[in-house]
Structures are given as C-alpha cells and as structure tokens.
Amino acid sequence: MIKVYSRNNCTQCKMTKRLLVQQNMAFEEINLDENPEARAYVKELGYSSAPVVVSGDVHFSGFRPDALKKLK
C-alpha cells in the first residue's frame, strides 16, 4: 500500500495525489498537520517537507512523477 504523508494547502501534495488517482494507484493519505505521530515518523525518515511517499522499503519526498510511476 502506498502512503502519502501530506499537509494542508500543499501544492506538491495535491499534484502527487492527482497523479496517483490518474494512474489508478490505490493510496492512503495521512495528514501531517493533524497527526503528530506521523510527523515524527516522517522526521525519523529524514524528511522535513511534504509530500512524503512511502511504499514498502521505498520512500521519497516531493512531487516525483518518475518515482511514483515506478511504484506500480
């Protein structure tokens, strides 16, 4: 399962989710503004900006169409 850690009013987050929907890829969205535990997890992974995409052992930050398409 793909998890997208996003923030409110985040353009790159919206673009990431839009691309996943267009590619018919199932994902779970976790809002970092509303979930302190998720925010701590993302920081443990080494990221300080959203979105953060996690799928198994693969994780990355930002709007990355190339990386998103590889998750299929």
C-alpha positions as CSV (number, residue, x, y, z in Angstrom):
1,M,0.0,0.0,0.0
2,I,1.2,3.5,-0.9
3,K,1.1,6.0,1.9
4,V,1.2,9.7,1.1
5,Y,2.0,12.0,4.0
6,S,0.7,15.4,3.1
7,R,0.0,18.8,4.5
8,N,-2.9,21.2,4.2
9,N,-2.6,23.7,1.3
10,C,0.4,21.8,-0.2
11,T,0.6,22.1,-4.0
12,Q,3.1,19.3,-4.4
13,C,0.9,17.1,-2.2
14,K,-2.2,17.8,-4.4
15,M,-0.2,17.1,-7.5
16,T,1.1,13.8,-6.1
17,K,-2.4,12.6,-5.1
18,R,-3.8,13.7,-8.5
19,L,-1.2,11.7,-10.4
20,L,-1.8,8.6,-8.3
21,V,-5.6,8.8,-9.0
22,Q,-4.9,9.3,-12.7
23,Q,-2.7,6.2,-12.7
24,N,-5.4,4.2,-10.8
25,M,-3.0,3.6,-7.9
26,A,-4.5,3.0,-4.5
27,F,-3.1,5.0,-1.7
28,E,-3.7,6.1,1.9
29,E,-3.4,9.8,2.7
30,I,-2.1,10.8,6.1
31,N,-2.3,14.4,7.0
32,L,0.8,15.6,8.8
33,D,-0.9,18.8,10.1
34,E,-3.4,16.6,12.1
35,N,-1.2,13.7,13.1
36,P,1.8,14.4,15.4
37,E,2.9,10.7,15.3
38,A,3.0,10.7,11.5
39,R,5.0,13.9,11.6
40,A,7.5,12.3,13.9
41,Y,7.8,9.2,11.7
42,V,8.5,11.4,8.6
43,K,11.2,13.3,10.5
44,E,12.7,9.9,11.5
45,L,12.9,9.0,7.8
46,G,14.9,12.2,7.4
47,Y,12.3,14.4,5.6
48,S,11.3,17.9,6.5
49,S,8.9,18.8,3.7
50,A,5.8,17.2,2.2
51,P,4.7,15.2,0.5
52,V,6.5,12.1,1.6
53,V,5.5,8.9,-0.2
54,V,6.2,5.5,1.4
55,S,5.7,2.1,-0.3
56,G,7.3,-0.8,1.4
57,D,11.1,0.0,1.7
58,V,10.9,2.8,-0.8
59,H,10.3,6.4,0.3
60,F,10.9,9.8,-1.1
61,S,9.8,13.4,-0.7
62,G,8.3,15.9,-3.2
63,F,6.3,15.6,-6.4
64,R,8.3,12.9,-8.3
65,P,6.2,11.6,-11.2
66,D,9.1,9.3,-12.3
67,A,9.3,7.6,-8.8
68,L,5.5,7.4,-8.5
69,K,5.2,5.5,-11.8
70,K,7.8,3.0,-10.6
71,L,5.6,2.1,-7.7
72,K,3.1,0.3,-9.9
